[in-house]
Each structure stands twice: as structure tokens, then as C-alpha cells.
Amino acid sequence: MALFELTLILLLVAVALTALSRRVQVPYPSLLALAGAGIAFLPGVPKIEIDPELVLALFIAPVLLDAAYDTSLRDLNRYRVSLVMLALGAVVFTTATVAFVGWKLAGLPIAAAVALGAIVAPPDAVAASAVLGQFKVPYRITAILQGESLLNDATALLIYRIAVAAALGPVLLSSAAPVIVLSTVGSLAAGYVLGRLSLAVLVRIDDAASGTVVQFAGTFGVWILADRLGLSAIITIVVYAMTIARTAPRRMSARKRVSSYSVWETVVFVLNVLAFVLMGLQARSIFERLAGDGQAQAFLFAAAVLAVVIVSRLVWVLGYGAVIRGLARFGSGERRAGAPTVRGGILVGWCGMRGLVTLAAAFALPADFPGRDPIVLAAFTVVLGTLVLQGMTLRPLLGILELGLDGTVDREVAQAGVVVAEAALDILSGKTSSAAAVVREQYAAQRAIAENPGDAKAVTEFDRLRLYAIKSQRDALEELRRNGTIGDEAYHRLEEELDWTELAVSPPGRFQPLTT
């Protein structure tokens, strides 16, 4: 019961901190991690030990799937050079620099030092999503950071597994290489096949709630199956999500899709909250294990690792950016325009918050692993330090860099809106009934909105009238329920229809309806 009560308190505290983070304009994981670390030292707080395998499946799988579902294959291809340099190059470079520090400063064995480097190397998908969702970051940088957060975990965990195996016994790279290749290829194939099978099941389920439950069960099942088969669970779940995202829209009903999106949004938020707070709650057990004469030295080492992690990412990002800009000078004008800028490189380099994957990998180290306690402390310090130091200074940095918004998404939305509205008008052009004329007027208004998003007078009159009518409909519906003419079930069905109609004609923040 104590754990259940604590969980309720943590959720309420997290909601308050999330609201505070929006007010002070800092990423909410930063405040959640600080709160978790503070709560851990309050008297009477139960000690919580997290099973690393449960952490990866419970927290990483659904959050990673949610992020992968919204990832654009076009953007992955468009920014492939930057993604390879970050997801592969930056991870390897950070691992190497941290491993060197661990070997020289803390006297860790080479394999253990490499394992530490791999643990702290990958920026976290959860933290990246939280930051990108809260701040208005230029689209190119958003796409690069989102793509990196999906791909870098696979690189880091691959190095991590090899290093852990080498620390506990001899490992021959010649024998490990074929296994790595087969695991990667198998993960790609398994993710695609499982995605198609899952979709075939989902389209046969009519009930929205049942379909959503199957989606969550499938997500956890894919992760567990991939892990049991020795595949990369991260690669498998990413391919699984992308497969569904590319094929589901035309095969699932709108009602099931809307219901599913709403539930996923809420669940992912709750998982983010619990994950970052539970990170802080691990602090007490770490400090207790390190109590003694070696504690001060362990803290100094952890601070050094934090500094190396931050600096090495900045050095790598700015370094490869300078190389690409140098090469672009010998190319076409389009190539020069697409080269990364110095200011963009600074922002990408500073958006290197670590999170749940780092802590989960550290906690997963065997009990007899060489230097386990200082490695775990360093991992916790890197997570907390990057979330607080980088996360809380991101907003001021954006103001200093003055990157501005590129308007890419808004332009694409407007362009697609025109094409979609014209498709409806074309298909209705041969219809001559009065009902068809009314529908054509509605689509013509939608096309006008898409063509003139900044002209409020020209594009909002139709929707203003719709909202004006909807307000009267709501009043009538309320009166029907109040006087007992209809019951709550009928009321809520009609209320839902009015809600979606209102949302369709009132994009957030565009205008207010007519009033009497």
C-alpha cells in the first residue's frame, strides 16, 4: 500500500511540476528528475529497486514506439548524413573518450571503461521528445534530433553488450561479428513481419478499447520476443512501429484511430512521469553502496564523466559540421544551403540529455562487474546533470542563437490542405443535388483556409457560423438531458459528435466563435 500511495503522490506532484515547467519554460524531465532525487532522501520513503529488464520493456518500448510511429522516412533519408554522424559517429566518439577517462582516472579495466562509455553515450528518446515537444525548434533540427534518438540506442547497446561480455570473459570479435550482423538483419525482418501481422489482427477488431489493449500487448510482446530471440529489441520495435504507421491509416477506422491516439498520448505521458521520477529515487541506494572513504573520489570521477560527455558531443557535432560546410563550398548552391550551420550545431550539441536507457543499462550490470558502483554513480550523475544543466539552459540558449522558425510544417500543411480539399471538390463536381451543393461549399471554405491561412476575414466566416450553431446545439443537448428526455449514453454519443465537429472547424488559437 505504501508504494501505491507513493505512486499517487508522485503522479500529482509530476502534474504540478509539468505545469510549472511550462510556466518557467524548462523541459519537464529536468524538474521531475530533481524532484525524484529530493524525494529519495525524505524520511519514510520506501526504497525502490527496479528490475532492469522490466524497465526496458515497460518504459522504453511504448515510448520508443510512440516516437517511431511519428518518424518520417522522408526525413530519415533527407538527413541521413547527419543521422549517421550522430547515431553512429557521436556514440562511438563519446564511448571512446569516456572509456579513456575511466581507464586513466578511475583505473577501470579497458572493457569496463568501454561499457561505461557505451552506457552514457546515447542521448535519450524520452528526454529528446520532451524537449522538442515543449520548445519551438527549427524543423531541420527537430527531425535530426528525433531520428538520432531512435537510432543511437541500438549502437550504444551493441557496444555495451560486447564490452560487458569482454569484462566477464574473453570475447573474439571474429566470432561476434557474424552474430551482430545476423542480429541486425533479423531485427529488421522481425520488425516488419510482426508489424504486418499485428496490423492484420487490429483491422479485424471493431471495438476501439479492445484494439488499444491489443496495441499495447503487441508492443510489449514484440519487445520481449525480440529480446528472447537475441535480436535488438530497439531496432525491432522501431521497424515494427514504422511498418504499422505506413500501412494503418487506410485500413483502420477513424473512430478507432482517434481513440487510440488519445490513450497513447496519456499513457506515454504517465510513463515519462514515472520513469524520470523513479530515476531520482534510485539515488539513495547508490549513495548507500558508495558510503565510505571512496565516496568523494567516486563523485569527482562522476563529475569528470559528466564534463567529458557534454564536451565530447559538442566537439563532435561542431567538428563534423565544419567538415561538411568545408566540403559544401565545392558543391552546388543547393548543397551549400543544406549544410549545417554553426548555430544549429551548437543547439544539436547541447541537446544531449541522457535518460532512462543510460540508467537501465547501468543497473543491468552484473553484481560482480568490475567498478560497478562508480559506474552506476557516474551514469546517474550524467543523467541528472544533463537534464538539469542542459535542459534548464536550453530556453536561454535558443534566445541567444536566434534560430527562428522555418515554417516547413505550416507550409506543408497548407499545401496538403489545398490538394485534399480539391480532391473532394473534384469528386463532387458531377453531383447536382442540393446536398452536394452544401457539401461543396464546406470544402470550398476548407480550401480557402488552406490557401489563405493568414487572412482571417476571408477564411473564418464559415467556421465562425459553424461554431455559433454548435453552441446552440450544446445548449439544446444539455436541456434534453436535464429534463430527462434522453439518458447519459445518448447524451455522450451526441456530445462526442459535437466535440469532433467543433475541433474540425476550430484549429487551436486561430479565432473565437461568434457570440450573441
C-alpha positions as CSV (number, residue, x, y, z in Angstrom):
1,M,0.0,0.0,0.0
2,A,2.9,2.4,0.8
3,L,4.2,2.0,-2.8
4,F,0.7,2.6,-4.2
5,E,0.2,5.7,-2.1
6,L,3.7,7.0,-3.1
7,T,2.9,6.4,-6.8
8,L,-0.3,8.5,-6.5
9,I,1.6,11.3,-4.8
10,L,4.3,11.2,-7.4
11,L,1.8,11.5,-10.2
12,L,0.1,14.5,-8.6
13,V,3.5,16.1,-7.9
14,A,4.5,15.4,-11.5
15,V,1.4,17.1,-12.9
16,A,2.2,20.2,-10.9
17,L,5.8,20.2,-12.0
18,T,4.8,19.8,-15.6
19,A,2.6,22.8,-15.3
20,L,5.4,24.7,-13.6
21,S,7.9,23.6,-16.4
22,R,5.6,25.2,-19.0
23,R,5.4,28.4,-17.0
24,V,9.2,28.7,-16.4
25,Q,9.9,27.2,-19.9
26,V,12.2,24.4,-18.9
27,P,11.8,20.7,-20.0
28,Y,9.6,18.9,-17.5
29,P,12.0,15.9,-17.2
30,S,14.6,18.2,-15.6
31,L,12.2,19.1,-12.8
32,L,11.0,15.5,-12.5
33,A,14.5,14.2,-12.0
34,L,15.3,16.8,-9.4
35,A,12.1,16.1,-7.6
36,G,12.8,12.4,-7.6
37,A,16.3,12.9,-6.2
38,G,14.9,15.1,-3.5
39,I,12.1,12.7,-2.6
40,A,14.5,9.9,-2.3
41,F,16.1,11.4,0.8
42,L,12.9,12.2,2.6
43,P,12.3,10.1,5.8
44,G,9.9,7.2,5.4
45,V,10.2,6.9,1.6
46,P,10.4,3.3,0.6
47,K,13.5,2.0,-1.2
48,I,12.5,1.1,-4.7
49,E,14.7,-1.3,-6.7
50,I,13.9,-1.6,-10.4
51,D,14.4,-4.7,-12.4
52,P,16.4,-3.6,-15.5
53,E,14.6,-5.9,-17.8
54,L,11.3,-4.6,-16.6
55,V,12.5,-1.0,-17.0
56,L,13.4,-1.5,-20.6
57,A,10.2,-3.3,-21.6
58,L,7.8,-1.1,-19.5
59,F,9.2,2.3,-20.2
60,I,11.4,2.2,-23.3
61,A,9.2,0.0,-25.6
62,P,6.0,2.1,-25.6
63,V,7.8,5.5,-25.6
64,L,10.1,4.3,-28.4
65,L,7.2,3.0,-30.4
66,D,5.3,6.3,-30.0
67,A,8.3,8.3,-31.2
68,A,9.0,5.9,-34.1
69,Y,5.3,6.0,-35.2
70,D,5.6,9.7,-35.9
71,T,9.1,9.5,-37.6
72,S,9.2,10.4,-41.2
73,L,11.1,8.1,-43.6
74,R,11.5,11.1,-45.9
75,D,13.3,13.0,-43.2
76,L,15.5,10.0,-42.2
77,N,16.6,9.8,-45.9
78,R,17.0,13.6,-46.3
79,Y,19.2,14.0,-43.2
80,R,20.9,10.6,-43.4
81,V,24.4,12.1,-43.3
82,S,23.8,14.0,-40.1
83,L,21.9,11.0,-38.6
84,V,24.8,8.6,-39.3
85,M,27.3,11.0,-37.9
86,L,25.3,11.3,-34.7
87,A,23.7,7.9,-34.2
88,L,27.0,6.1,-35.1
89,G,29.9,8.6,-35.0
90,A,28.9,10.6,-31.9
91,V,28.1,7.4,-29.9
92,V,31.5,5.8,-30.8
93,F,33.4,9.0,-30.2
94,T,31.8,9.6,-26.8
95,T,32.3,6.0,-25.8
96,A,36.0,6.2,-26.7
97,T,36.6,9.5,-24.8
98,V,34.7,8.4,-21.7
99,A,36.4,5.0,-21.8
100,F,39.8,6.7,-21.9
101,V,38.9,8.9,-18.8
102,G,37.6,5.8,-16.9
103,W,40.7,3.9,-17.7
104,K,43.1,6.7,-16.7
105,L,41.3,8.5,-13.9
106,A,39.5,5.6,-12.2
107,G,41.7,2.7,-13.1
108,L,38.8,0.7,-14.7
109,P,39.7,-2.3,-16.8
110,I,39.5,-1.5,-20.5
111,A,36.3,-3.5,-21.1
112,A,34.6,-1.9,-18.0
113,A,35.6,1.6,-19.2
114,V,34.2,0.9,-22.6
115,A,31.0,-0.4,-21.0
116,L,30.8,2.9,-19.1
117,G,31.3,4.9,-22.3
118,A,28.5,3.0,-24.0
119,I,26.2,3.5,-21.1
120,V,26.4,7.3,-21.1
121,A,26.9,7.8,-24.8
122,P,23.3,7.8,-26.2
123,P,21.0,10.8,-25.7
124,D,17.6,9.6,-24.6
125,A,14.5,9.4,-26.8
126,V,12.2,10.3,-23.9
127,A,14.2,13.4,-23.0
128,A,14.5,14.5,-26.6
129,S,10.8,14.1,-27.2
130,A,10.0,16.1,-24.1
131,V,12.4,18.9,-25.1
132,L,11.2,19.0,-28.8
133,G,7.6,19.0,-27.8
134,Q,7.9,21.9,-25.4
135,F,10.1,24.3,-27.4
136,K,9.7,25.7,-30.9
137,V,12.9,24.2,-32.5
138,P,13.5,24.7,-36.3
139,Y,12.2,21.7,-38.2
140,R,15.5,20.5,-39.6
141,I,17.0,20.3,-36.1
142,T,13.8,18.7,-34.8
143,A,13.9,16.0,-37.4
144,I,17.6,15.3,-36.9
145,L,17.3,15.0,-33.1
146,Q,14.2,12.8,-33.3
147,G,15.9,10.5,-35.8
148,E,19.1,10.3,-33.7
149,S,17.2,9.4,-30.5
150,L,15.7,6.4,-32.3
151,L,18.9,5.1,-33.8
152,N,21.7,5.8,-31.3
153,D,20.4,3.4,-28.6
154,A,21.0,0.4,-30.9
155,T,24.6,1.4,-31.5
156,A,25.3,2.1,-27.8
157,L,23.7,-1.1,-26.5
158,L,25.5,-3.2,-29.1
159,I,28.9,-1.8,-27.8
160,Y,27.7,-2.2,-24.2
161,R,26.8,-5.9,-24.6
162,I,30.2,-6.7,-26.2
163,A,32.1,-4.7,-23.5
164,V,30.2,-6.5,-20.7
165,A,30.8,-9.9,-22.2
166,A,34.5,-9.0,-22.6
167,A,34.8,-7.8,-19.0
168,L,33.4,-11.1,-17.7
169,G,35.3,-13.3,-20.0
170,P,37.3,-13.4,-23.3
171,V,35.4,-12.4,-26.4
172,L,36.6,-12.9,-30.0
173,L,35.5,-10.2,-32.4
174,S,35.8,-12.6,-35.3
175,S,33.1,-14.8,-33.8
176,A,31.0,-11.9,-32.5
177,A,30.8,-10.0,-35.9
178,P,28.6,-12.6,-37.7
179,V,26.2,-12.7,-34.7
180,I,26.0,-8.9,-34.8
181,V,25.2,-8.9,-38.5
182,L,22.6,-11.6,-38.1
183,S,21.0,-9.9,-35.1
184,T,20.7,-6.6,-37.0
185,V,19.2,-8.2,-40.2
186,G,17.0,-10.4,-38.1
187,S,15.7,-7.4,-36.2
188,L,14.8,-5.5,-39.4
189,A,13.0,-8.5,-40.8
190,A,11.2,-9.4,-37.5
191,G,10.0,-5.8,-37.0
192,Y,8.5,-5.7,-40.5
193,V,6.9,-9.2,-40.3
194,L,5.5,-8.6,-36.8
195,G,4.2,-5.2,-37.8
196,R,2.2,-6.7,-40.7
197,L,0.8,-9.5,-38.5
198,S,-0.2,-7.0,-35.8
199,L,-2.0,-4.8,-38.3
200,A,-3.8,-7.8,-39.8
201,V,-5.2,-8.5,-36.3
202,L,-6.0,-4.9,-35.4
203,V,-8.1,-4.3,-38.6
204,R,-10.4,-7.2,-37.5
205,I,-11.2,-5.7,-34.1
206,D,-14.2,-3.4,-34.2
207,D,-14.1,-2.3,-30.6
208,A,-11.8,0.7,-30.1
209,A,-11.0,-0.1,-26.4
210,S,-10.1,-3.7,-27.3
211,G,-8.0,-2.6,-30.2
212,T,-6.0,-0.2,-28.0
213,V,-5.4,-3.0,-25.5
214,V,-4.1,-5.2,-28.3
215,Q,-1.8,-2.5,-29.4
216,F,-0.1,-2.2,-26.0
217,A,0.1,-6.0,-25.6
218,G,1.6,-6.2,-29.1
219,T,4.2,-3.6,-28.2
220,F,5.4,-5.3,-25.1
221,G,5.2,-8.7,-26.8
222,V,7.4,-7.6,-29.7
223,W,10.0,-6.2,-27.3
224,I,10.0,-9.4,-25.2
225,L,10.1,-11.7,-28.2
226,A,13.0,-9.9,-29.8
227,D,14.9,-9.9,-26.6
228,R,14.3,-13.7,-26.1
229,L,15.5,-14.4,-29.6
230,G,18.7,-12.5,-29.2
231,L,17.7,-9.7,-31.6
232,S,17.9,-6.0,-31.0
233,A,14.7,-5.1,-29.3
234,I,15.2,-1.4,-30.1
235,I,15.6,-2.0,-33.9
236,T,12.8,-4.4,-33.9
237,I,10.3,-2.1,-32.2
238,V,11.3,0.9,-34.3
239,V,10.8,-1.1,-37.6
240,Y,7.6,-2.5,-36.1
241,A,6.2,0.9,-35.4
242,M,7.2,2.4,-38.8
243,T,5.6,-0.6,-40.6
244,I,2.3,0.0,-38.8
245,A,2.5,3.8,-39.3
246,R,2.9,3.4,-43.1
247,T,0.1,1.0,-43.6
248,A,-2.5,1.5,-40.8
249,P,-4.1,4.9,-41.8
250,R,-6.0,3.4,-44.8
251,R,-7.0,0.2,-43.0
252,M,-8.3,1.4,-39.6
253,S,-11.5,3.4,-38.9
254,A,-11.3,7.0,-37.8
255,R,-13.0,6.2,-34.5
256,K,-10.5,3.6,-33.6
257,R,-7.6,5.8,-34.6
258,V,-8.9,8.8,-32.6
259,S,-9.4,6.7,-29.5
260,S,-6.0,5.0,-29.8
261,Y,-4.2,8.3,-30.2
262,S,-5.9,9.7,-27.1
263,V,-5.0,6.7,-24.9
264,W,-1.4,6.6,-26.2
265,E,-0.8,10.2,-25.5
266,T,-2.0,9.8,-21.9
267,V,-0.1,6.6,-21.3
268,V,3.2,7.9,-22.7
269,F,2.9,11.0,-20.5
270,V,2.4,8.8,-17.4
271,L,5.3,6.6,-18.3
272,N,7.5,9.6,-18.8
273,V,6.5,10.9,-15.4
274,L,7.1,7.7,-13.6
275,A,10.4,7.0,-15.4
276,F,12.0,10.3,-14.6
277,V,10.8,10.3,-11.0
278,L,12.0,6.8,-10.5
279,M,15.4,7.7,-11.8
280,G,15.8,10.1,-8.9
281,L,14.5,7.5,-6.4
282,Q,17.5,5.3,-7.2
283,A,19.8,7.9,-5.7
284,R,19.5,6.6,-2.1
285,S,20.6,3.1,-2.9
286,I,23.5,4.3,-5.0
287,F,24.8,6.6,-2.2
288,E,24.4,3.9,0.4
289,R,26.5,1.5,-1.6
290,L,29.2,4.1,-2.1
291,A,29.4,5.1,1.6
292,G,33.0,5.2,2.9
293,D,36.4,6.7,2.1
294,G,36.0,6.2,-1.7
295,Q,32.8,8.3,-1.9
296,A,34.5,11.6,-2.6
297,Q,36.7,10.1,-5.3
298,A,33.7,8.5,-6.9
299,F,31.9,11.8,-7.0
300,L,34.9,13.5,-8.6
301,F,35.1,10.8,-11.2
302,A,31.3,11.1,-11.9
303,A,31.7,14.9,-12.4
304,A,34.6,14.3,-14.8
305,V,32.5,11.8,-16.8
306,L,29.7,14.4,-17.0
307,A,32.0,17.1,-18.3
308,V,33.5,14.7,-20.9
309,V,30.1,13.6,-22.1
310,I,28.9,17.2,-22.7
311,V,32.2,18.4,-24.2
312,S,32.7,15.4,-26.5
313,R,29.3,15.7,-28.0
314,L,29.8,19.4,-28.7
315,V,33.3,18.8,-30.2
316,W,32.0,16.0,-32.4
317,V,28.9,17.9,-33.7
318,L,30.8,21.1,-34.4
319,G,33.7,19.2,-35.9
320,Y,31.7,17.2,-38.4
321,G,29.6,20.3,-39.2
322,A,32.7,22.3,-40.0
323,V,33.9,19.4,-42.3
324,I,30.5,19.3,-44.1
325,R,30.5,23.0,-44.6
326,G,34.0,22.9,-46.0
327,L,33.1,20.2,-48.5
328,A,29.8,22.0,-49.4
329,R,31.9,25.0,-50.7
330,F,32.9,22.9,-53.6
331,G,29.4,21.8,-54.4
332,S,26.3,23.4,-55.8
333,G,24.3,26.3,-54.2
334,E,21.7,23.8,-53.0
335,R,24.3,21.8,-51.3
336,R,25.8,24.8,-49.6
337,A,22.4,25.9,-48.4
338,G,21.8,22.4,-46.9
339,A,25.0,22.4,-44.9
340,P,24.6,22.6,-41.1
341,T,25.2,26.0,-39.6
342,V,27.3,26.8,-36.6
343,R,24.4,27.9,-34.5
344,G,22.4,24.8,-35.5
345,G,25.4,22.7,-34.5
346,I,25.6,24.3,-31.1
347,L,21.9,23.6,-30.4
348,V,22.2,20.0,-31.6
349,G,25.3,19.5,-29.5
350,W,23.6,21.0,-26.4
351,C,20.5,18.8,-26.8
352,G,22.3,15.8,-25.5
353,M,20.2,14.9,-22.4
354,R,20.6,11.4,-21.2
355,G,17.8,9.4,-19.6
356,L,16.3,6.1,-18.9
357,V,18.3,3.9,-21.3
358,T,21.5,5.1,-19.5
359,L,20.3,4.3,-16.1
360,A,18.7,1.0,-17.1
361,A,21.9,-0.2,-18.7
362,A,23.9,0.8,-15.6
363,F,21.5,-1.0,-13.3
364,A,21.7,-4.1,-15.6
365,L,25.4,-4.6,-14.9
366,P,26.1,-7.9,-13.0
367,A,26.7,-7.5,-9.3
368,D,30.4,-8.7,-9.7
369,F,31.1,-6.4,-12.6
370,P,34.4,-4.5,-12.2
371,G,33.9,-1.0,-10.8
372,R,30.1,-1.4,-10.8
373,D,29.3,1.2,-8.1
374,P,31.3,4.1,-9.5
375,I,29.9,3.3,-13.0
376,V,26.4,3.4,-11.7
377,L,27.0,6.7,-9.8
378,A,28.6,8.2,-13.0
379,A,25.6,7.1,-15.0
380,F,23.2,8.7,-12.5
381,T,25.3,11.9,-12.4
382,V,25.3,12.2,-16.2
383,V,21.5,11.7,-16.4
384,L,20.7,14.2,-13.7
385,G,23.5,16.6,-14.7
386,T,22.5,16.7,-18.4
387,L,18.8,17.0,-17.7
388,V,19.4,19.9,-15.2
389,L,22.3,21.7,-16.8
390,Q,21.4,21.3,-20.4
391,G,17.7,21.1,-20.1
392,M,17.3,24.2,-17.9
393,T,19.6,26.3,-20.1
394,L,18.0,25.3,-23.4
395,R,15.5,28.1,-23.5
396,P,18.0,30.9,-22.9
397,L,20.3,29.3,-25.5
398,L,17.5,29.3,-28.1
399,G,17.1,33.0,-27.4
400,I,20.8,33.7,-27.8
401,L,21.1,31.7,-31.0
402,E,18.0,33.3,-32.6
403,L,17.5,30.4,-35.0
404,G,13.9,31.3,-35.7
405,L,11.2,29.0,-37.2
406,D,11.5,27.8,-40.8
407,G,7.7,27.3,-41.3
408,T,8.3,24.0,-43.1
409,V,5.4,22.1,-41.4
410,D,3.0,25.0,-41.7
411,R,3.7,25.3,-45.4
412,E,3.3,21.5,-45.9
413,V,0.0,21.5,-44.0
414,A,-1.3,24.4,-46.1
415,Q,-0.2,22.8,-49.4
416,A,-1.7,19.4,-48.4
417,G,-4.9,21.1,-47.3
418,V,-5.4,22.6,-50.7
419,V,-4.8,19.3,-52.5
420,V,-7.1,17.4,-50.2
421,A,-9.9,19.9,-50.4
422,E,-9.6,20.0,-54.3
423,A,-9.8,16.2,-54.3
424,A,-13.2,16.4,-52.6
425,L,-14.4,19.1,-54.9
426,D,-13.4,17.2,-58.0
427,I,-15.2,14.0,-56.9
428,L,-18.3,16.1,-56.2
429,S,-18.2,18.1,-59.3
430,G,-20.7,15.9,-61.1
431,K,-23.2,15.9,-58.3
432,T,-26.1,18.3,-58.8
433,S,-28.3,17.8,-55.7
434,S,-28.8,20.5,-53.1
435,A,-27.0,18.4,-50.5
436,A,-24.0,18.2,-52.8
437,A,-24.0,22.0,-53.2
438,V,-23.9,22.4,-49.4
439,V,-21.0,19.9,-49.1
440,R,-19.1,21.7,-51.9
441,E,-19.5,25.0,-50.0
442,Q,-17.9,23.3,-47.0
443,Y,-14.9,22.0,-48.9
444,A,-14.5,25.3,-50.7
445,A,-14.3,27.0,-47.3
446,Q,-11.6,24.5,-46.3
447,R,-9.6,25.2,-49.4
448,A,-9.8,28.9,-48.8
449,I,-8.5,28.4,-45.3
450,A,-5.6,26.3,-46.6
451,E,-4.8,28.9,-49.4
452,N,-5.0,31.9,-47.1
453,P,-4.0,30.9,-43.6
454,G,-3.2,34.4,-42.6
455,D,-6.3,36.1,-43.9
456,A,-8.7,35.9,-41.0
457,K,-11.6,37.8,-42.6
458,A,-11.6,35.7,-45.8
459,V,-11.3,32.3,-44.2
460,T,-13.1,32.2,-40.9
461,E,-16.7,33.3,-41.6
462,F,-17.8,29.7,-42.4
463,D,-16.3,28.3,-39.3
464,R,-17.5,31.1,-37.1
465,L,-21.0,30.3,-38.2
466,R,-20.5,26.6,-37.5
467,L,-19.2,27.3,-34.1
468,Y,-22.1,29.7,-33.4
469,A,-24.5,26.9,-34.3
470,I,-22.6,24.3,-32.3
471,K,-23.0,26.4,-29.2
472,S,-26.8,26.4,-29.7
473,Q,-26.7,22.6,-30.3
474,R,-24.9,22.1,-27.0
475,D,-27.4,24.2,-25.1
476,A,-30.2,22.1,-26.6
477,L,-28.5,18.8,-25.8
478,E,-27.9,19.9,-22.2
479,E,-31.6,20.8,-21.8
480,L,-32.6,17.3,-23.2
481,R,-30.6,15.6,-20.6
482,R,-31.7,18.0,-17.8
483,N,-35.4,17.4,-18.4
484,G,-35.0,13.6,-18.7
485,T,-35.8,13.3,-22.4
486,I,-32.5,11.4,-23.1
487,G,-30.2,9.4,-20.9
488,D,-26.5,9.8,-20.4
489,E,-25.5,7.2,-23.0
490,A,-27.3,9.1,-25.8
491,Y,-26.0,12.4,-24.4
492,H,-22.4,11.3,-24.5
493,R,-22.7,9.9,-28.0
494,L,-24.1,13.2,-29.3
495,E,-21.6,15.2,-27.2
496,E,-18.7,13.3,-28.9
497,E,-20.0,14.1,-32.3
498,L,-20.3,17.8,-31.5
499,D,-16.8,17.7,-30.0
500,W,-15.2,16.4,-33.2
501,T,-17.2,18.8,-35.3
502,E,-16.0,21.7,-33.2
503,L,-12.4,20.6,-33.4
504,A,-12.7,20.2,-37.1
505,V,-13.7,23.9,-37.6
506,S,-11.6,25.5,-34.8
507,P,-7.8,24.9,-35.0
508,P,-6.2,25.9,-31.7
509,G,-5.7,29.6,-31.2
510,R,-7.0,30.7,-34.7
511,F,-10.1,32.5,-33.8
512,Q,-13.1,32.7,-31.4
513,P,-16.7,31.8,-32.4
514,L,-19.4,34.4,-32.9
515,T,-21.2,35.4,-29.8
516,T,-24.7,36.7,-29.3
